[in-house]
Amino acid sequence: MTLENLVKALWLLSFLLVLLAVALSAHAQTQAPTTNTVIIPDHPLHATQQDLAPAQNVLTGGVTVAHGERPLSDFRTEPKRELPLGDVARYYRTHPYIPQKEGQ
């Protein structure tokens, strides 16, 4: 076997190995991955007709004591009066503000 034939044989062998690798990787892509089937748990009392719970009166029946934050409605404060934007613009138009430089 000559050197030229040996190089051709090595090229052919490497081409066949690459072709084999491509074929195996293409086959691996067509295989379905392991499927995770979703099993919805079923409860025997799910969506069955039942009697309603007995009525309870929430207005009577004991003293309720709560600790923690107080609601905002407990603090009755007068809302501060806000000026309309048009009035503020008219005021600044008649009373221009000229800032003073530092040191004057």
Beta strands, then each sheet from edge to edge (+ up, - down):
end
